[in-house]
Every structure is written in C-alpha cells, then in structure tokens.
Amino acid sequence: MSELTKILLRRIAATGPMTLADYMHECLLHPEHGYYTTRAPFGEAGDFTTAPEISQMFGELLGLCLAQSWMDQGAPGRFVLAELGPGRGTLMADILRATANVAGFHAAMDVVLLEASPALRERQREKLTEFRVSWIDGIDELPQVPLFLVANEFFDALPIRQFSRDDQGWREHMIAGADGKLSIGLSGPTPIASLEYRISDTKPGDTVETRPMAAGFVQVLAERIAAFGGVAVIVDYGDWRSLGDTFQAVKHHNPVSPLAEPGQADLTAHVDFEALSMAAAGVSVSNMVPQGDLLNRLGIELRAGQLAAGLAGDELKSHEDAHRRLTHPLEMGKLFKAIALYQNGAALPPGFET
Ligand code: SAH
C-alpha cells in the first residue's frame, strides 16, 4: 500500500470520511507524496499532454490575443503578464516568443506565475531563464496593476465536491476507508446553499459538481481587472453548467480508478464555465467559445501554413497532426472551451466574437 493511502486511511479513521475536495487536494498537492509535488507529468512520456505541449501554435496565438488586448486597452506602461498553473513553462515561453516584436510589450511587463509545486517551479525557471519572472504563492499576491493573464488546464485540477440528488435534496459523495481500502459513499442529506439554484434543473438521481476554490480565484482576477484593466483568458475542458460525474484519474495516458493510486495519477474534473462566469463580479465576461473556434479565429490556419513551409516528412506529418488535435471537433476542438474576462467598456479580446 502506498504511503499516501496509509496517511489518508489514518486520517479517515481519526476524523471520519473526507470530501472529494479534501481527497483531491491531498492527492495532487501533498507536500511529500502529491502528484504535482513529486513529478513533472506532462508530455508523451508522462501521464497526459496539454495543448501547449502539443504545438507551439497554441501559446503563440494566445500570446497575440493578450498583446492585442493590451494594445486595445491603450498599451499600459506597466502591467503584469501572468499565468496560473504554468506546468513546464511551455505556454509562457511561447507567449513570450510570439510577443517579442510587439512594440513596448516586453518593456512594460512583469511576468508573474502562480505555481504550487516546487518541482514545477524549477522547470519553469529553467525554461524562462531569459526573462525576469517572479512566483506568487497565492492569487491575492497579484500586483495592483493591469493584468493580462492566461490559465490553461488550471481550473480542472482544483478540487471538486460532488453531490447527488434524491427526493429530499443533496447528499455528498465522501471518501471513506474500510478494510484497508478507500471507497466512495454518500453522506446524509446535506443542505447546500450554493446548489439551491440547481434544484430546478436536476432530478433525483442526478449528480452535480462544485469547485469551492475556483470562485475565489475568479473573484480576485475580476477585482484586479475591474480596478486596473486587463484580460484573463481561461481555457479548459468542460462545459456550461455541471451535470454528471466527471471526476477522472489518468496515468500514462489511460484512465484509472481515482481511488486506486492516490498521488500516482492525475485527478481532474470538468470545469463549469457558468460557475466561473457567475463569480466574475464587476467585469465583462465573453461568450464561452470552443477551443477550435478560438484558435481558428486567432489565425491558426495561417500560422500552421507558415510553419509547414519549413517542414517535410515526419516533422510535417506531426505538425499537421498537432494542428488537427488542437482544433478538430472530435479531438480537443470542442471539448475544450475558453472564456475571457475583461474590463467593462474595453474591447472584447480577439477570438471571442459571437
Ligand atoms: N498549464 C499547464 C499545466 C496544466 S496542469 C499546461 O497547459 O501544460 C496544472 C498546473 O496547475 C500544474 O502546474 C500544477 O502544479 C498547478 N496547480 C494545480 N493546483 C494548483 C494550486 N492550487 N495552486 C497553484 N498551482 C496549482
């Protein structure tokens, strides 16, 4: 039995069943045994591959989207270029390369990264050595200046709670431990104020998910953007309004049981973009746009053609595959979505038109 399984079983024996959120938090970020704390899980050799790891085009186009928004907002002379959960630092490296020729952009920026994992901070530092970068431990530490921010596959890693409905209301999915094994059970009836609005569109038997930390992150982004200007582009897999059990574990690119190997597999769940939008007080929120549409509108065809011109053979084939993976509706094009938060009265960031 793994060390983390023992720790979790001891904790459950001492203090009772845990919410999925507590379980997910321990599995992903436990200081010694957490998934993100102990490894760099991205890429073909790791457990999963994210859009920036598939092709440089993803970061380049998002970088130009942010830079255009910065120009549309009057090119503020000092701003923060930020990322939440930068992984290996690939997305930020691509953003910085693509914006190097945008007049005044690099001179005015401070790069700020929010990353919980010391191992991944190190990877990011190595990748971004040419730039002055600082790390923050909490979202509240974002400087009080205009904010141009991106978050890709960050919110899906934040812990969720799950509730199933019966005739009386909601019961929470809890992690229990018996006979040396973790299992999922249901709590007694649990009144939960933040789910009152879901009674009207669900029926007994339905499961919904909430993500308690997500609203806190979005509230701070919205406060900064409302007060100082800027844009936050959030890309993730999910949809408008949570319905159903989407809790999943992935190891070596294959689904595994979320309870089987705590700390050894990546745990995520779909992002509820409606819930993010509801937390974005005092700013404008774009429509939710499928990733494929966003990248097409930002000009991925053109960029893919430019890059293809310098390639041949296997390299060309893998470039074409990457383009397809990012945009095709049966690959990431439709499952992944994006929204942008921007200051009231400012121009809609490019790519988010209806
Ligand atoms: N954006 C990257 C990586 C996505 S994986 C990419 O697209 O490739 C999720 C990232 O968020 C990892 O870097 C992980 O360590 C970080 N992370 C997860 N939970 C976090 C938290 N609560 N606070 C800060 N960073 C967190």
Boltz pocket constraint, residues with backbone or C-beta under 6 A from the ligand:
constraints:
  - pocket:
      binder: B
      contacts: [[A, 36], [A, 42], [A, 50], [A, 51], [A, 52], [A, 53], [A, 84], [A, 85], [A, 86], [A, 87], [A, 88], [A, 91], [A, 114], [A, 115], [A, 116], [A, 117], [A, 120], [A, 137], [A, 151], [A, 152], [A, 153], [A, 154], [A, 157], [A, 158]]
      max_distance: 6.0
